[in-house]
Amino acid sequence: MAIARSMLISRTHKLVDFGVTIMAIACNTAHLMYSDLSSIPGTNFISMVDAVVDRAASHKVKKVGILATPTTIRLNLYQDKLHLHGIKTFVLPSPDQKIYEQIIRSVVSGNTPSTSVDYLFKSTNSFINRHSLDAIILGCTELPLVFAKEKFSIPILDSLDILAESLIN
């Protein structure tokens, strides 16, 4: 972790030196370093987490499910900020989180079996129904690559899409 932190800080300084004016972290879990990186003089970071939370609040979401890595969930990267907006959060039980983490790793490796994609759909539907959710947050940038957003009747807040929109705006 210390090596990654040092590398990210060094590269952020280089980006500032190159004249980059707007930056972002395109990984939800890496937002655990957001305050370190955004405090570097000359940086103007857009927080993916804040952008997603703002979108949930603007959609008047009351209950949201968070699909993310166990680290993102354990660190409450979304939950604390959503609660400030009065949004109740739900996360998958630990055994399901472990399965999602395996699926995320399979996406990273470029080898995601169709059974994993089917599992995502079925388990997310069950999760939505169990908690009567208003929206789902895809709190890992790999999930949208295999997640069938169009199959759901509630908003699917894709953190990567929302970050891209924020950067464009």
Backbone torsions as a table, in degrees:
resi	resn	phi	psi	omega
1	MET	NA	-40.8	-178.9
2	ALA	-63.6	-36.7	179.4
3	ILE	-67.1	-44.6	179.0
4	ALA	-62.5	-42.2	179.5
5	ARG	-60.7	-47.8	179.9
6	SER	-60.5	-43.6	179.8
7	MET	-63.2	-45.7	-179.6
8	LEU	-64.6	-40.4	177.7
9	ILE	-63.7	-45.3	179.1
10	SER	-60.4	-45.5	-178.7
11	ARG	-69.5	-33.0	176.0
12	THR	-64.7	-42.6	175.9
13	HIS	-59.6	-41.1	178.5
14	LYS	-63.1	-41.9	178.7
15	LEU	-61.4	-41.5	176.9
16	VAL	-61.5	-45.0	179.0
17	ASP	-60.8	-32.8	178.8
18	PHE	-79.2	-6.3	177.6
19	GLY	92.5	13.1	177.4
20	VAL	-64.3	132.0	-175.3
21	THR	-104.6	-25.0	178.6
22	ILE	-131.3	134.3	-178.0
23	MET	-130.8	162.1	176.5
24	ALA	-152.4	158.7	174.2
25	ILE	-108.1	114.8	-175.3
26	ALA	-91.8	40.4	177.0
27	CYS	-149.2	123.7	-178.8
28	ASN	-61.5	-49.6	-177.0
29	THR	-61.0	-36.1	179.6
30	ALA	-66.7	-10.3	176.2
31	HIS	-66.1	-8.1	173.2
32	LEU	-63.2	-17.2	177.8
33	MET	-102.0	5.2	-175.2
34	TYR	-54.4	-47.3	-177.0
35	SER	-65.5	-37.1	177.0
36	ASP	-62.8	-46.8	-175.4
37	LEU	-73.6	-40.5	-177.3
38	SER	-73.7	-12.4	178.1
39	SER	-87.6	-3.9	177.3
40	ILE	-70.5	127.3	-179.3
41	PRO	-54.4	135.5	178.6
42	GLY	91.2	-3.1	179.9
43	THR	-92.1	150.5	173.2
44	ASN	-137.4	86.7	-177.5
45	PHE	-88.9	138.0	169.1
46	ILE	-96.1	126.3	179.8
47	SER	-85.8	119.9	175.9
48	MET	-61.1	-41.9	-179.4
49	VAL	-61.3	-48.2	179.3
50	ASP	-61.6	-39.6	179.8
51	ALA	-63.4	-40.8	179.2
52	VAL	-68.1	-43.1	178.9
53	VAL	-61.5	-43.4	178.1
54	ASP	-61.3	-39.8	178.8
55	ARG	-65.0	-43.2	178.4
56	ALA	-60.9	-43.5	179.7
57	ALA	-64.9	-40.3	-179.4
58	SER	-69.0	-25.1	175.3
59	HIS	-84.3	2.5	-179.9
60	LYS	58.0	37.1	178.4
61	VAL	-69.0	136.2	177.5
62	LYS	-107.0	-33.6	-179.2
63	LYS	-135.7	122.0	-176.5
64	VAL	-129.6	142.6	173.8
65	GLY	-98.8	141.0	-178.9
66	ILE	-113.9	118.5	175.1
67	LEU	-105.0	114.0	-173.8
68	ALA	-159.6	177.6	176.2
69	THR	-68.6	155.0	177.0
70	PRO	-56.0	-33.6	179.8
71	THR	-67.3	-45.7	178.2
72	THR	-59.0	-41.1	180.0
73	ILE	-70.4	-46.8	-178.2
74	ARG	-60.9	-35.8	-179.5
75	LEU	-82.2	-1.6	179.4
76	ASN	55.6	37.2	-177.8
77	LEU	-59.8	-34.5	177.6
78	TYR	-98.7	-43.4	-170.4
79	GLN	-54.9	-48.5	-176.1
80	ASP	-61.1	-43.3	-178.4
81	LYS	-72.1	-37.2	177.6
82	LEU	-65.7	-39.9	179.7
83	HIS	-61.7	-33.0	177.1
84	LEU	-62.7	-23.5	177.7
85	HIS	-96.0	7.4	-179.7
86	GLY	75.7	20.1	-178.9
87	ILE	-98.1	123.9	178.6
88	LYS	-80.5	135.4	-176.5
89	THR	-113.3	149.9	177.3
90	PHE	-133.5	139.5	176.0
91	VAL	-124.0	158.4	179.1
92	LEU	-67.1	151.1	172.5
93	PRO	-60.4	154.7	-176.0
94	SER	-50.5	-45.0	179.8
95	PRO	-60.3	-38.9	177.9
96	ASP	-69.0	-38.4	177.8
97	GLN	-58.5	-39.1	-180.0
98	LYS	-65.8	-38.8	177.7
99	ILE	-66.1	-43.4	178.0
100	TYR	-60.6	-40.2	178.7
101	GLU	-62.3	-40.0	177.3
102	GLN	-63.6	-40.0	178.8
103	ILE	-65.5	-43.1	178.1
104	ILE	-58.6	-44.0	178.9
105	ARG	-63.8	-35.2	178.3
106	SER	-68.4	-34.3	176.5
107	VAL	-65.2	-45.8	179.6
108	VAL	-58.5	-38.7	-178.7
109	SER	-80.3	-8.6	179.6
110	GLY	79.5	22.1	-175.9
111	ASN	-138.5	74.1	-179.0
112	THR	-104.7	112.5	-179.7
113	PRO	-69.1	153.1	-179.7
114	SER	-62.0	-27.4	177.6
115	THR	-63.6	-32.4	177.5
116	SER	-69.8	-40.2	178.1
117	VAL	-64.2	-42.5	176.5
118	ASP	-61.5	-42.7	178.7
119	TYR	-59.9	-44.2	179.2
120	LEU	-56.0	-46.8	-178.4
121	PHE	-63.1	-50.6	-176.4
122	LYS	-66.1	-44.7	-177.8
123	SER	-69.3	-35.5	178.1
124	THR	-68.4	-41.5	176.3
125	ASN	-58.8	-44.7	178.7
126	SER	-62.5	-43.2	178.9
127	PHE	-60.3	-45.0	178.8
128	ILE	-61.1	-48.7	-177.4
129	ASN	-66.9	-40.6	-178.5
130	ARG	-60.8	-35.5	-175.3
131	HIS	-112.0	5.1	-177.7
132	SER	49.5	54.5	-174.7
133	LEU	-74.7	148.5	176.1
134	ASP	-91.5	-22.3	-177.3
135	ALA	-162.8	163.9	174.6
136	ILE	-124.1	137.7	172.4
137	ILE	-103.2	123.4	170.9
138	LEU	-86.5	91.5	-173.8
139	GLY	-90.2	28.1	173.1
140	CYS	-144.8	129.7	-174.2
141	THR	-71.7	-9.6	175.0
142	GLU	-83.2	-30.3	-175.8
143	LEU	-57.3	-42.6	-179.3
144	PRO	-60.6	-18.9	-179.5
145	LEU	-70.2	-21.6	-179.3
146	VAL	-130.5	5.1	-174.8
147	PHE	-97.3	124.8	-177.3
148	ALA	-83.1	77.7	-176.0
149	LYS	-57.5	-37.3	-174.7
150	GLU	-68.3	-12.9	-179.0
151	LYS	-83.6	-3.0	-174.7
152	PHE	-109.5	146.7	-178.1
153	SER	-91.8	-6.0	176.8
154	ILE	-107.3	160.6	178.6
155	PRO	-61.6	134.7	173.2
156	ILE	-107.9	110.5	-176.6
157	LEU	-89.2	98.5	-176.6
158	ASP	-83.6	109.6	-175.3
159	SER	-58.4	-35.6	-178.8
160	LEU	-70.7	-44.3	176.8
161	ASP	-61.5	-43.4	-178.5
162	ILE	-65.6	-39.8	176.6
163	LEU	-63.3	-44.7	179.7
164	ALA	-59.6	-44.7	178.0
165	GLU	-61.2	-41.2	179.3
166	SER	-63.2	-40.8	179.5
167	LEU	-66.8	-39.7	179.2
168	ILE	-66.4	-41.0	-179.3
169	ASN	-73.8	NA	NA
